[in-house]
Amino acid sequence: MRVLVAEDEKMLADSIAEGLRGEALAVDVAYDGEAALERLAVHDYDVLVLDRDLPQVHGDEVCRTVVEKEWLVRVLMLTAARDVRDRVRGLSLGADDYLPKPFAFEELVARVHALGRRARRADPPLLERAGVRLDWAHRQVFRDGVYVPLARKEFGVLAELLRARGAVVSAEDLLEKVWDEHIDPFTNTVRTTVMKLRKKLGEPQVIETVPGSGYRVP
């Protein structure tokens, strides 16, 4: 899942982003509404965590633009205002969910995951293929019943491959969904991560390279 955090309080924005990355999500950050719109126009995000009181372009306008351009991103709007009428107005603009500040980080994570499931085809709690079982809720992976400890990006890559249900996933798509915007598009990070995954998952190999196209778990 790829998330954009649009929040002008830098420390809060960076804290949210770091926490979500700990959930094996790819996270970008924008500190004003103009930067948020620029990123939304370039990347396909699953969830937008949107502070309503953004500078440059107000959060309300960002939300309106998302609706007008029919971007598929789900919007979780944040605000310091706790008045019910304020929340109702935010939802009427097109936000999918609303979370008043201050909030418990665990609740924000739960809401982001819930919106992410709505942004794409719902995945079962367990993804299984070729003897590999990925448990979303507990962030665990098993190969033929044996636990396989994976790093966050390794988990993310494997999840995308299993989600594809045997279809080929390109390196570009893996970069888009598992890493954030700061990754070098010409990097060999995907290839290196896949190599580590293969080693950890053991023999026989379950990840197949399709020359010129990408990777798949057949």
C-alpha positions as CSV (number, residue, x, y, z in Angstrom):
1,M,0.0,0.0,0.0
2,R,1.3,3.5,-0.8
3,V,0.3,6.4,1.4
4,L,0.7,10.2,1.1
5,V,0.8,12.2,4.4
6,A,0.0,15.8,3.8
7,E,0.6,17.7,7.1
8,D,2.2,21.1,7.7
9,E,3.5,20.3,11.2
10,K,6.8,18.8,10.1
11,M,7.5,16.8,13.3
12,L,4.0,15.3,13.3
13,A,4.1,14.5,9.6
14,D,7.5,12.8,9.8
15,S,6.4,10.9,12.9
16,I,3.2,9.6,11.2
17,A,5.3,8.7,8.1
18,E,7.9,6.8,10.1
19,G,5.2,5.0,12.1
20,L,3.4,3.9,8.9
21,R,6.6,2.7,7.3
22,G,6.9,0.5,10.3
23,E,3.7,-1.1,9.1
24,A,5.5,-2.1,5.9
25,L,3.8,0.8,3.9
26,A,5.4,3.0,1.3
27,V,5.0,6.6,2.5
28,D,5.6,10.0,1.0
29,V,5.2,13.3,2.8
30,A,4.0,16.8,1.7
31,Y,4.2,19.8,4.0
32,D,1.6,21.9,2.1
33,G,-1.4,21.5,-0.2
34,E,0.4,22.5,-3.3
35,A,3.1,19.8,-2.8
36,A,0.4,17.3,-2.0
37,L,-1.4,18.0,-5.3
38,E,1.8,17.7,-7.3
39,R,2.5,14.3,-5.8
40,L,-1.1,13.1,-6.3
41,A,-0.9,14.0,-9.9
42,V,2.2,11.8,-10.4
43,H,1.8,8.8,-8.1
44,D,-1.0,6.3,-7.6
45,Y,-1.7,6.5,-3.9
46,D,-4.0,4.2,-2.0
47,V,-4.6,6.5,0.9
48,L,-4.1,10.2,1.5
49,V,-3.8,11.3,5.2
50,L,-4.8,15.0,4.8
51,D,-4.5,17.7,7.3
52,R,-7.4,20.1,6.7
53,D,-5.6,23.3,7.6
54,L,-2.7,23.1,5.0
55,P,-0.9,26.2,3.8
56,Q,-0.5,27.1,0.1
57,V,-3.6,25.1,-0.9
58,H,-6.1,24.4,1.8
59,G,-6.9,20.8,2.6
60,D,-10.6,21.4,1.6
61,E,-9.4,22.4,-1.9
62,V,-7.1,19.4,-2.1
63,C,-10.0,17.2,-1.2
64,R,-12.2,18.8,-3.9
65,T,-9.5,18.3,-6.5
66,V,-9.2,14.6,-5.6
67,V,-13.0,14.3,-6.2
68,E,-13.1,16.4,-9.4
69,K,-10.2,14.6,-11.0
70,E,-11.6,11.2,-10.0
71,W,-8.3,10.1,-8.4
72,L,-8.9,6.7,-6.7
73,V,-7.1,7.6,-3.5
74,R,-9.0,7.3,-0.3
75,V,-8.9,10.4,2.0
76,L,-8.5,10.4,5.7
77,M,-8.9,14.0,6.9
78,L,-7.2,15.3,10.0
79,T,-8.2,18.4,11.9
80,A,-7.8,20.1,15.3
81,A,-11.4,21.1,15.2
82,R,-13.7,18.7,17.1
83,D,-17.0,20.3,16.2
84,V,-19.4,17.8,14.6
85,R,-20.4,20.3,12.0
86,D,-16.8,20.7,11.0
87,R,-16.5,16.9,10.6
88,V,-19.6,16.8,8.6
89,R,-18.4,19.5,6.2
90,G,-15.1,17.6,5.7
91,L,-17.0,14.4,4.8
92,S,-19.3,16.4,2.5
93,L,-16.2,17.6,0.5
94,G,-15.4,14.0,-0.4
95,A,-13.3,12.7,2.5
96,D,-13.8,9.0,3.2
97,D,-13.0,9.2,6.9
98,Y,-12.3,11.9,9.6
99,L,-10.0,11.8,12.6
100,P,-9.8,14.7,15.0
101,K,-6.5,15.7,16.7
102,P,-5.0,14.7,19.0
103,F,-5.4,11.0,18.1
104,A,-4.0,7.7,19.1
105,F,-1.5,6.5,16.5
106,E,-3.0,3.0,16.7
107,E,-6.3,4.3,15.6
108,L,-4.8,6.2,12.7
109,V,-3.0,3.0,11.5
110,A,-6.3,1.0,11.8
111,R,-8.2,3.7,9.7
112,V,-5.4,3.8,7.1
113,H,-5.5,0.0,6.7
114,A,-9.3,0.0,6.5
115,L,-9.2,2.7,3.7
116,G,-6.5,0.9,1.9
117,R,-8.6,-2.2,1.7
118,R,-11.4,-0.1,0.1
119,A,-8.9,1.5,-2.3
120,R,-8.2,-1.9,-4.0
121,R,-9.6,-5.3,-4.3
122,A,-10.0,-6.7,-0.8
123,D,-7.3,-9.2,0.1
124,P,-8.0,-12.3,2.3
125,P,-6.3,-12.2,5.7
126,L,-4.0,-14.9,4.5
127,L,-2.3,-14.9,1.0
128,E,-1.2,-18.4,0.1
129,R,0.6,-19.7,-3.0
130,A,3.4,-22.3,-3.8
131,G,3.7,-23.3,-0.2
132,V,4.1,-19.7,1.0
133,R,1.6,-18.2,3.5
134,L,1.5,-14.5,4.3
135,D,-0.4,-13.4,7.4
136,W,-1.4,-9.7,7.0
137,A,-2.6,-9.2,10.6
138,H,0.5,-10.5,12.3
139,R,3.0,-9.5,9.6
140,Q,4.3,-13.1,9.4
141,V,5.4,-15.3,6.5
142,F,5.6,-19.1,6.5
143,R,7.2,-21.5,3.9
144,D,5.8,-25.0,4.2
145,G,4.7,-24.3,7.8
146,V,8.1,-22.9,8.8
147,Y,8.3,-19.2,10.0
148,V,10.4,-17.0,7.7
149,P,11.6,-13.7,9.2
150,L,11.5,-10.9,6.6
151,A,12.5,-7.2,6.5
152,R,9.8,-4.7,5.8
153,K,10.6,-4.3,2.1
154,E,10.9,-8.0,1.6
155,F,7.5,-8.5,3.2
156,G,6.1,-5.8,0.9
157,V,7.5,-7.2,-2.3
158,L,6.3,-10.7,-1.4
159,A,2.8,-9.4,-0.6
160,E,2.6,-7.7,-4.0
161,L,3.8,-10.9,-5.8
162,L,1.3,-13.1,-3.9
163,R,-1.5,-10.5,-4.5
164,A,-0.9,-10.8,-8.2
165,R,-2.1,-14.4,-8.1
166,G,0.5,-15.7,-10.6
167,A,0.6,-12.7,-12.9
168,V,3.8,-10.9,-13.6
169,V,4.6,-7.8,-11.6
170,S,7.2,-5.5,-13.1
171,A,10.1,-4.0,-11.2
172,E,8.5,-0.5,-11.8
173,D,5.2,-1.6,-10.2
174,L,7.1,-3.0,-7.2
175,L,9.0,0.3,-6.8
176,E,5.7,2.2,-7.0
177,K,3.9,0.2,-4.4
178,V,6.6,-0.8,-1.9
179,W,9.1,2.1,-1.9
180,D,8.5,5.9,-1.6
181,E,9.2,8.7,-4.0
182,H,12.8,9.1,-2.9
183,I,13.9,5.8,-4.4
184,D,16.1,6.0,-7.5
185,P,14.0,4.6,-10.4
186,F,17.2,3.2,-11.9
187,T,18.2,1.4,-8.8
188,N,18.8,-2.3,-8.5
189,T,17.0,-2.4,-5.2
190,V,14.1,-4.5,-6.4
191,R,16.5,-7.2,-7.8
192,T,18.5,-7.2,-4.6
193,T,15.4,-7.5,-2.5
194,V,14.1,-10.4,-4.6
195,M,17.5,-12.1,-4.3
196,K,17.3,-11.8,-0.5
197,L,13.7,-13.1,-0.5
198,R,14.7,-16.1,-2.6
199,K,17.5,-16.9,-0.2
200,K,15.2,-16.6,2.9
201,L,12.3,-18.6,1.3
202,G,14.7,-21.4,0.4
203,E,14.5,-24.2,-2.1
204,P,12.8,-24.9,-4.4
205,Q,12.7,-21.3,-5.6
206,V,9.1,-19.8,-5.6
207,I,9.9,-16.4,-7.2
208,E,10.3,-16.7,-11.0
209,T,12.1,-14.0,-13.1
210,V,10.3,-13.3,-16.4
211,P,13.0,-11.7,-18.6
212,G,12.1,-8.2,-19.7
213,S,8.9,-8.2,-17.7
214,G,9.3,-8.7,-14.0
215,Y,8.7,-11.3,-11.4
216,R,5.9,-13.8,-10.4
217,V,5.1,-16.6,-8.0
218,P,3.6,-19.1,-10.5
